[in-house]
Amino acid sequence: MTRVAATLILLLSMLAHAQNASPWRFEAGVSAGQPTPVMIGAGIGYKALTLHLEGLGIHKGGNDFWCGFRGGFDWTFFRELPFRVDLGVGGGYEFAEAPNKMHQALNKANGAMYLYPYNYKESLDVSAEIRIHLFGFFTQVAYPIYYFMKHDEPAILWRAGYLAEF
């Protein structure tokens, strides 16, 4: 069943690329990566210029959630081929809080709040990025040029996923 699904996705992607005569492109898909675990993405392109936006968040209760938003402008090389490369600049905001059971136990044992009962990460950045696409599957690597806000920020940001183009 998995082989049939993979073959079907590959054939549909090839068909979509073969009939793409319009200068406009629209993309929709999903990706996984770091620092935000999962994102839903969309993009719009005209000729070689592409605007892409991604985001998602999950809330499981007080001090147990994450969210992230990224976007950017890219210049596309080899647009007519199934393999293409996008170079551009982007930015994003990521925030996450998760319970810290060790801190909660220490606060409970002492009868006072000495430590925050949760861990958090937060960043707001502007990044140089590169995306490599092959039949809709892509990988993205972004190097943060400037952090406006940072706490436990990563040095390199990455994503991998699938974008259907129509």
Residue frames as a rotation matrix with the C-alpha (Angstrom) as fourth column:
MET 1
0.567 0.823 0.000 0.00
0.823 -0.567 0.000 0.00
0.000 0.000 -1.000 0.00
THR 2
0.434 -0.489 -0.757 2.85
0.165 -0.782 0.601 2.38
-0.886 -0.386 -0.259 0.83
ARG 3
-0.645 -0.699 0.308 4.51
0.400 0.034 0.916 1.74
-0.651 0.714 0.258 -2.54
VAL 4
-0.133 0.693 0.709 1.25
0.975 -0.036 0.218 2.46
0.176 0.720 -0.671 -4.35
ALA 5
0.783 0.429 -0.450 0.79
0.546 -0.821 0.167 5.75
-0.298 -0.376 -0.877 -2.45
ALA 6
0.033 -0.864 -0.503 4.40
0.099 -0.498 0.862 6.80
-0.995 -0.078 0.069 -3.10
THR 7
-0.691 -0.252 0.678 4.08
0.646 0.205 0.735 5.96
-0.324 0.946 0.021 -6.81
LEU 8
0.272 0.891 0.363 0.79
0.950 -0.309 0.045 7.86
0.152 0.333 -0.931 -7.05
ILE 9
0.689 -0.093 -0.719 2.30
0.276 -0.884 0.378 10.96
-0.670 -0.459 -0.584 -5.38
LEU 10
-0.389 -0.919 -0.065 5.31
0.197 -0.152 0.969 10.79
-0.900 0.364 0.240 -7.70
LEU 11
-0.528 0.249 0.812 3.14
0.849 0.186 0.495 10.49
-0.028 0.950 -0.310 -10.84
LEU 12
0.604 0.797 -0.015 0.82
0.797 -0.603 0.022 13.32
0.008 -0.025 -1.000 -9.78
SER 13
0.403 -0.548 -0.733 3.81
0.152 -0.750 0.644 15.55
-0.903 -0.370 -0.219 -9.03
MET 14
-0.666 -0.665 0.336 5.33
0.402 0.060 0.914 14.81
-0.628 0.744 0.228 -12.43
LEU 15
-0.136 0.722 0.678 2.00
0.974 -0.027 0.224 15.56
0.180 0.691 -0.700 -14.13
ALA 16
0.753 0.417 -0.509 1.61
0.555 -0.818 0.152 18.85
-0.353 -0.397 -0.847 -12.22
HIS 17
-0.009 -0.843 -0.538 5.13
0.046 -0.538 0.842 19.94
-0.999 -0.017 0.043 -13.20
ALA 18
-0.663 -0.259 0.703 4.64
0.648 0.272 0.711 18.94
-0.376 0.927 -0.012 -16.84
GLN 19
0.031 0.794 0.607 1.48
0.925 -0.254 0.284 21.07
0.380 0.552 -0.742 -17.23
ASN 20
0.342 0.053 -0.938 2.67
0.678 -0.705 0.207 24.14
-0.650 -0.707 -0.277 -15.31
ALA 21
-0.160 -0.356 0.921 2.70
0.935 -0.354 0.025 26.72
0.317 0.865 0.390 -18.14
SER 22
0.783 0.518 0.346 1.35
0.367 -0.832 0.415 29.65
0.502 -0.198 -0.842 -16.09
PRO 23
-0.202 -0.877 0.437 3.80
-0.032 -0.440 -0.897 32.11
0.979 -0.195 0.061 -14.52
TRP 24
0.091 0.327 0.940 1.83
-0.933 -0.301 0.195 31.76
0.347 -0.896 0.278 -11.24
ARG 25
-0.415 -0.209 -0.885 2.51
0.092 0.959 -0.269 28.93
0.905 -0.193 -0.379 -8.79
PHE 26
0.303 0.502 0.810 0.61
-0.855 -0.232 0.464 27.97
0.420 -0.833 0.359 -5.64
GLU 27
-0.495 -0.545 -0.677 1.93
-0.114 0.813 -0.571 25.55
0.861 -0.205 -0.465 -3.02
ALA 28
0.394 0.544 0.741 0.42
-0.868 -0.045 0.494 23.82
0.302 -0.838 0.454 -0.01
GLY 29
0.187 -0.361 -0.914 1.91
0.014 0.931 -0.365 21.15
0.982 0.056 0.179 2.23
VAL 30
0.982 0.084 0.169 3.38
-0.175 0.071 0.982 20.07
0.070 -0.994 0.085 5.53
SER 31
0.182 -0.973 -0.140 6.90
-0.180 0.107 -0.978 19.98
0.967 0.203 -0.156 6.97
ALA 32
0.935 -0.050 -0.351 8.80
0.348 0.310 0.885 18.80
0.064 -0.949 0.308 10.02
GLY 33
0.181 -0.935 0.305 11.97
0.388 -0.217 -0.896 20.22
0.903 0.281 0.324 11.46
GLN 34
0.066 -0.318 -0.946 13.62
0.991 -0.093 0.101 22.31
-0.120 -0.943 0.309 14.07
PRO 35
-0.963 -0.122 0.241 12.85
-0.251 0.070 -0.966 24.42
0.101 -0.990 -0.098 16.14
THR 36
-0.114 0.976 0.184 9.07
-0.913 -0.030 -0.406 23.99
-0.391 -0.214 0.895 15.47
PRO 37
-0.509 -0.209 0.835 8.31
-0.147 0.977 0.155 20.25
-0.848 -0.043 -0.528 15.16
VAL 38
-0.403 0.472 0.784 5.48
0.875 0.449 0.179 20.35
-0.268 0.759 -0.594 12.57
MET 39
-0.528 0.259 -0.809 4.21
-0.204 -0.963 -0.175 23.16
-0.824 0.073 0.561 10.34
ILE 40
0.298 0.640 0.708 1.57
0.792 0.249 -0.558 23.56
-0.533 0.727 -0.433 7.67
GLY 41
-0.545 -0.653 -0.526 2.86
0.204 -0.712 0.672 25.61
-0.813 0.258 0.522 4.76
ALA 42
0.619 0.654 0.436 1.55
0.652 -0.118 -0.749 27.58
-0.439 0.748 -0.499 1.81
GLY 43
-0.442 -0.799 -0.408 3.22
0.315 -0.564 0.764 29.58
-0.840 0.209 0.501 -0.89
ILE 44
0.806 0.576 0.141 2.52
0.359 -0.286 -0.888 31.76
-0.471 0.766 -0.437 -3.87
GLY 45
-0.273 -0.959 -0.072 4.96
0.386 -0.178 0.905 32.46
-0.881 0.219 0.418 -6.65
TYR 46
0.891 0.407 -0.202 5.13
-0.017 -0.414 -0.910 34.58
-0.454 0.814 -0.362 -9.74
LYS 47
0.680 -0.668 -0.303 7.78
-0.358 0.058 -0.932 33.56
0.640 0.742 -0.199 -12.25
ALA 48
-0.069 -0.818 -0.571 10.96
0.288 0.532 -0.796 33.19
0.955 -0.220 0.199 -10.15
LEU 49
-0.703 -0.158 0.694 9.82
-0.521 -0.550 -0.653 35.04
0.485 -0.820 0.304 -6.99
THR 50
-0.078 0.649 -0.757 8.12
0.377 0.722 0.581 33.01
0.923 -0.240 -0.301 -4.24
LEU 51
-0.341 0.108 0.934 6.48
-0.834 -0.493 -0.248 34.04
0.433 -0.864 0.258 -0.96
HIS 52
-0.155 0.298 -0.942 6.09
0.214 0.941 0.263 31.18
0.964 -0.161 -0.210 1.49
LEU 53
-0.171 0.220 0.960 4.40
-0.900 -0.431 -0.062 31.08
0.401 -0.875 0.272 4.90
GLU 54
-0.238 0.071 -0.969 4.36
0.208 0.978 0.021 28.28
0.949 -0.197 -0.247 7.48
GLY 55
-0.576 -0.011 0.817 2.93
-0.728 -0.447 -0.519 27.91
0.371 -0.895 0.250 10.93
LEU 56
0.188 0.674 -0.714 1.27
0.095 0.711 0.697 25.70
0.977 -0.199 0.070 13.51
GLY 57
-0.573 -0.344 0.744 0.78
-0.699 -0.268 -0.663 25.46
0.428 -0.900 -0.087 17.24
ILE 58
-0.022 0.534 -0.845 -0.44
0.294 0.811 0.505 22.95
0.956 -0.237 -0.175 19.81
HIS 59
-0.387 0.010 0.922 -1.85
-0.776 -0.544 -0.320 23.72
0.498 -0.839 0.219 23.25
LYS 60
-0.257 0.241 -0.936 -2.17
0.264 0.949 0.172 20.88
0.929 -0.203 -0.308 25.78
GLY 61
0.639 0.475 -0.605 -2.78
0.716 -0.080 0.693 23.00
0.281 -0.876 -0.391 28.87
GLY 62
0.954 -0.281 0.108 -1.09
-0.301 -0.876 0.377 25.56
-0.011 -0.392 -0.920 31.06
ASN 63
0.218 -0.975 0.050 2.68
-0.832 -0.159 0.531 25.66
-0.510 -0.158 -0.846 30.44
ASP 64
-0.330 -0.317 0.889 2.47
0.169 0.907 0.386 22.83
-0.929 0.278 -0.245 27.89
PHE 65
0.792 0.583 0.181 2.33
0.303 -0.117 -0.946 24.20
-0.530 0.804 -0.270 24.34
TRP 66
-0.449 -0.891 -0.061 4.38
0.402 -0.262 0.877 25.26
-0.798 0.370 0.476 21.34
CYS 67
0.775 0.623 0.108 3.86
0.369 -0.307 -0.877 27.43
-0.513 0.720 -0.468 18.29
GLY 68
-0.375 -0.918 -0.132 5.90
0.355 -0.274 0.894 28.66
-0.856 0.289 0.428 15.37
PHE 69
0.837 0.547 0.015 5.54
0.255 -0.366 -0.895 30.88
-0.484 0.753 -0.446 12.34
ARG 70
-0.337 -0.939 -0.070 8.01
0.300 -0.177 0.937 31.34
-0.892 0.295 0.342 9.48
GLY 71
0.811 0.543 0.218 7.91
0.377 -0.199 -0.905 33.09
-0.448 0.816 -0.366 6.17
GLY 72
-0.162 -0.927 -0.338 10.16
0.150 -0.361 0.920 34.41
-0.975 0.099 0.198 3.50
PHE 73
0.785 0.237 -0.572 10.86
-0.486 -0.338 -0.806 35.60
-0.384 0.911 -0.150 -0.01
ASP 74
0.024 -0.767 0.641 12.87
0.174 0.634 0.753 33.31
-0.985 0.093 0.148 -2.28
TRP 75
0.159 -0.086 -0.984 14.27
-0.942 -0.312 -0.125 33.49
-0.296 0.946 -0.130 -5.80
THR 76
0.575 0.193 0.795 13.75
-0.103 0.981 -0.163 30.20
-0.811 0.012 0.584 -7.66
PHE 77
-0.321 -0.716 -0.619 16.36
-0.875 -0.026 0.484 28.69
-0.363 0.697 -0.618 -9.97
PHE 78
-0.978 -0.065 -0.197 15.48
-0.161 0.836 0.525 25.93
0.130 0.545 -0.828 -12.51
ARG 79
-0.478 0.862 0.172 11.74
-0.638 -0.206 -0.742 26.62
-0.604 -0.464 0.649 -12.14
GLU 80
0.181 0.583 -0.792 10.78
-0.971 0.236 -0.048 24.61
0.159 0.778 0.608 -15.23
LEU 81
-0.423 -0.452 -0.785 12.43
-0.364 0.878 -0.310 21.41
0.830 0.154 -0.536 -13.95
PRO 82
0.610 0.615 -0.499 11.19
0.175 0.510 0.842 18.94
0.773 -0.601 0.204 -11.32
PHE 83
0.143 -0.656 -0.741 14.40
0.989 0.068 0.131 19.77
-0.036 -0.751 0.659 -9.39
ARG 84
0.410 -0.033 0.912 14.73
0.276 -0.948 -0.158 23.39
0.870 0.316 -0.379 -8.29
VAL 85
-0.370 -0.610 -0.701 16.64
0.914 -0.104 -0.392 25.52
0.166 -0.786 0.596 -5.81
ASP 86
0.670 0.565 0.482 15.25
0.398 -0.821 0.409 28.52
0.627 -0.082 -0.775 -3.90
LEU 87
-0.488 -0.786 -0.379 17.56
0.827 -0.278 -0.488 31.11
0.278 -0.552 0.786 -2.31
GLY 88
0.174 0.609 0.774 16.20
0.255 -0.787 0.562 33.92
0.951 0.099 -0.292 -0.18
VAL 89
-0.889 -0.337 0.310 15.65
-0.160 -0.406 -0.900 35.65
0.429 -0.850 0.307 3.09
GLY 90
0.075 0.936 -0.345 13.08
0.269 0.314 0.910 34.74
0.960 -0.161 -0.228 5.71
GLY 91
-0.670 -0.226 0.708 12.12
-0.580 -0.436 -0.688 35.23
0.463 -0.871 0.161 9.29
GLY 92
-0.005 0.700 -0.714 10.30
0.177 0.703 0.688 33.46
0.984 -0.123 -0.128 12.02
TYR 93
-0.253 0.043 0.966 9.06
-0.907 -0.357 -0.222 33.34
0.336 -0.933 0.129 15.57
GLU 94
-0.049 0.202 -0.978 9.05
0.122 0.973 0.195 30.20
0.991 -0.109 -0.072 17.73
PHE 95
-0.305 0.016 0.952 7.84
-0.898 -0.337 -0.282 29.75
0.317 -0.941 0.117 21.28
ALA 96
0.105 0.337 -0.936 7.52
0.014 0.940 0.340 26.64
0.994 -0.048 0.094 23.43
GLU 97
-0.228 -0.133 0.965 6.80
-0.959 -0.142 -0.246 25.82
0.169 -0.981 -0.095 27.08
ALA 98
0.149 0.239 -0.959 6.92
-0.110 0.968 0.224 22.35
0.983 0.072 0.171 28.61
PRO 99
0.901 0.227 0.369 6.51
-0.379 0.001 0.925 21.14
0.210 -0.974 0.087 32.20
ASN 100
-0.202 -0.964 -0.172 9.72
-0.460 0.248 -0.853 20.45
0.865 -0.094 -0.493 34.13
LYS 101
0.667 0.562 -0.489 8.90
0.069 0.607 0.792 17.66
0.742 -0.562 0.366 36.58
MET 102
-0.111 -0.790 -0.603 12.22
0.854 0.234 -0.464 18.02
0.508 -0.566 0.649 38.43
HIS 103
-0.841 -0.162 0.517 11.61
-0.017 -0.946 -0.324 21.71
0.541 -0.281 0.792 39.16
GLN 104
0.124 0.968 0.219 8.02
-0.520 -0.125 0.845 20.96
0.845 -0.218 0.487 40.20
ALA 105
0.543 0.030 -0.839 9.21
0.501 0.791 0.352 18.26
0.674 -0.612 0.414 42.62
LEU 106
-0.542 -0.812 -0.216 11.86
0.710 -0.306 -0.634 20.58
0.449 -0.497 0.743 44.10
ASN 107
-0.633 0.396 0.665 9.30
-0.406 -0.901 0.151 23.36
0.659 -0.174 0.731 44.63
LYS 108
0.461 0.857 -0.229 6.87
-0.288 0.389 0.875 20.89
0.840 -0.337 0.426 46.21
ALA 109
0.224 -0.465 -0.856 9.55
0.758 0.636 -0.147 19.49
0.612 -0.616 0.495 48.55
ASN 110
-0.793 -0.604 -0.082 10.51
0.539 -0.633 -0.556 23.00
0.284 -0.485 0.827 49.74
GLY 111
-0.017 0.894 -0.449 6.94
0.941 -0.138 -0.310 24.25
-0.339 -0.427 -0.838 49.99
ALA 112
0.296 0.071 -0.952 7.79
-0.079 -0.992 -0.099 27.34
-0.952 0.104 -0.288 47.91
MET 113
0.897 0.015 0.443 8.44
0.433 0.176 -0.884 28.28
-0.091 0.984 0.151 44.31
TYR 114
0.253 -0.903 -0.348 12.20
-0.015 -0.363 0.931 28.58
-0.967 -0.230 -0.106 43.90
LEU 115
-0.844 -0.530 0.078 12.31
0.014 0.124 0.992 27.49
-0.536 0.839 -0.097 40.25
TYR 116
-0.269 0.756 -0.597 9.94
-0.954 -0.296 0.055 27.91
-0.135 0.584 0.800 37.31
PRO 117
-0.023 0.318 0.948 7.81
-0.295 0.904 -0.310 24.76
-0.955 -0.287 0.073 36.97
TYR 118
0.847 0.312 0.430 8.36
0.311 0.366 -0.877 24.74
-0.431 0.877 0.214 33.19
ASN 119
-0.400 -0.915 0.059 11.07
0.500 -0.164 0.850 25.10
-0.768 0.369 0.523 30.53
TYR 120
0.740 0.659 -0.132 10.68
0.220 -0.423 -0.879 27.49
-0.635 0.622 -0.458 27.65
LYS 121
-0.485 -0.788 0.380 12.31
0.713 -0.105 0.693 28.43
-0.506 0.606 0.613 24.34
GLU 122
0.688 0.687 -0.235 11.70
0.415 -0.638 -0.649 31.59
-0.596 0.349 -0.724 22.36
SER 123
-0.508 -0.861 -0.018 13.27
0.492 -0.307 0.815 33.14
-0.707 0.405 0.579 19.29
LEU 124
0.799 0.586 -0.131 12.57
0.243 -0.514 -0.822 35.80
-0.550 0.626 -0.554 16.67
ASP 125
-0.177 -0.982 0.058 15.00
0.280 0.006 0.960 35.94
-0.943 0.186 0.274 13.77
VAL 126
0.717 0.149 -0.680 15.87
-0.617 -0.317 -0.720 37.02
-0.323 0.937 -0.135 10.24
SER 127
0.151 -0.617 0.773 17.58
0.006 0.782 0.623 34.25
-0.989 -0.090 0.122 8.25
ALA 128
-0.243 -0.268 -0.932 19.29
-0.965 -0.032 0.261 33.51
-0.100 0.963 -0.250 4.95
GLU 129
0.116 0.396 0.911 17.75
-0.358 0.872 -0.333 30.32
-0.927 -0.287 0.242 3.59
ILE 130
-0.633 -0.246 -0.734 18.08
-0.772 0.277 0.572 27.73
0.063 0.929 -0.365 0.87
ARG 131
0.233 0.735 0.636 15.41
-0.511 0.649 -0.563 25.23
-0.827 -0.194 0.528 -0.21
ILE 132
-0.808 -0.422 -0.411 15.98
-0.579 0.441 0.685 22.29
-0.108 0.792 -0.601 -2.49
HIS 133
0.176 0.964 0.200 12.89
-0.720 0.265 -0.642 20.73
-0.671 -0.031 0.740 -4.14
LEU 134
-0.906 -0.295 -0.302 12.48
-0.423 0.632 0.649 17.44
-0.001 0.716 -0.698 -6.01
PHE 135
-0.570 0.767 -0.293 8.97
0.203 0.477 0.855 16.51
0.796 0.429 -0.427 -7.21
GLY 136
0.424 0.819 0.388 7.39
-0.142 -0.363 0.921 18.41
0.895 -0.445 -0.038 -4.30
PHE 137
0.714 -0.276 -0.644 9.64
0.696 0.381 0.609 17.01
0.077 -0.882 0.464 -1.56
PHE 138
0.495 -0.537 0.683 11.92
-0.082 -0.811 -0.579 19.66
0.865 0.230 -0.446 -0.09
THR 139
0.232 -0.475 -0.849 14.61
0.973 0.130 0.193 20.34
0.019 -0.870 0.492 2.46
GLN 140
0.672 -0.003 0.741 15.31
0.089 -0.992 -0.085 23.79
0.736 0.123 -0.666 3.85
VAL 141
0.025 -0.699 -0.714 18.31
0.998 0.055 -0.019 25.07
0.053 -0.713 0.700 5.74
ALA 142
0.708 0.225 0.669 18.26
0.219 -0.971 0.095 28.56
0.671 0.079 -0.737 7.24
TYR 143
-0.296 -0.839 -0.456 21.13
0.883 -0.058 -0.466 30.41
0.365 -0.541 0.758 8.89
PRO 144
0.711 0.608 -0.353 19.93
0.701 -0.653 0.287 33.09
-0.056 -0.452 -0.890 11.33
ILE 145
-0.046 -0.691 0.722 21.60
0.587 -0.604 -0.540 36.37
0.808 0.398 0.433 10.44
TYR 146
-0.764 -0.140 0.630 20.13
-0.331 -0.753 -0.568 38.34
0.554 -0.643 0.529 13.32
TYR 147
-0.309 0.657 -0.688 18.12
0.831 0.538 0.141 37.36
0.462 -0.528 -0.712 16.42
PHE 148
-0.194 0.351 0.916 15.79
-0.273 -0.916 0.293 40.08
0.942 -0.193 0.273 17.71
MET 149
0.371 0.363 0.855 14.77
-0.928 0.131 0.348 37.85
0.014 -0.922 0.386 20.59
LYS 150
0.042 -0.385 -0.922 16.59
-0.356 0.856 -0.374 34.75
0.933 0.344 -0.101 21.71
HIS 151
0.093 -0.081 0.992 16.50
-0.960 0.257 0.111 32.17
-0.264 -0.963 -0.054 24.46
ASP 152
-0.136 -0.253 0.958 18.08
-0.143 0.962 0.233 28.78
-0.980 -0.105 -0.167 23.88
GLU 153
0.636 0.417 -0.649 18.16
-0.620 -0.225 -0.752 29.48
-0.460 0.881 0.115 20.14
PRO 154
0.573 -0.434 0.695 19.60
0.536 0.840 0.082 27.05
-0.619 0.326 0.714 17.56
ALA 155
-0.288 -0.781 -0.554 22.54
-0.107 -0.549 0.829 28.00
-0.952 0.298 0.075 15.30
ILE 156
-0.938 0.048 -0.343 21.03
-0.338 0.094 0.936 26.41
0.077 0.994 -0.072 12.16
LEU 157
-0.124 0.962 0.244 17.33
-0.584 0.128 -0.801 25.94
-0.802 -0.242 0.546 11.38
TRP 158
-0.945 -0.204 -0.255 16.14
-0.325 0.529 0.784 23.10
-0.025 0.824 -0.566 9.14
ARG 159
0.049 0.979 0.199 12.92
-0.658 0.182 -0.731 21.68
-0.752 -0.095 0.653 7.70
ALA 160
-0.979 -0.179 -0.096 11.94
-0.188 0.620 0.762 18.78
-0.077 0.764 -0.640 5.46
GLY 161
-0.276 0.948 0.160 8.53
-0.113 0.134 -0.985 18.13
-0.954 -0.290 0.070 3.96
TYR 162
-0.602 0.204 0.772 6.27
0.777 0.373 0.507 17.98
-0.184 0.905 -0.383 0.96
LEU 163
-0.390 0.487 -0.782 4.67
-0.255 -0.873 -0.416 20.87
-0.885 0.037 0.464 -0.95
ALA 164
-0.076 0.459 0.885 2.10
0.872 0.462 -0.164 20.12
-0.484 0.759 -0.435 -3.63
GLU 165
-0.726 -0.231 -0.647 2.36
-0.065 -0.914 0.400 22.69
-0.684 0.332 0.649 -6.41
PHE 166
-0.088 0.743 0.663 -0.60
0.913 0.326 -0.244 23.66
-0.397 0.585 -0.707 -8.56
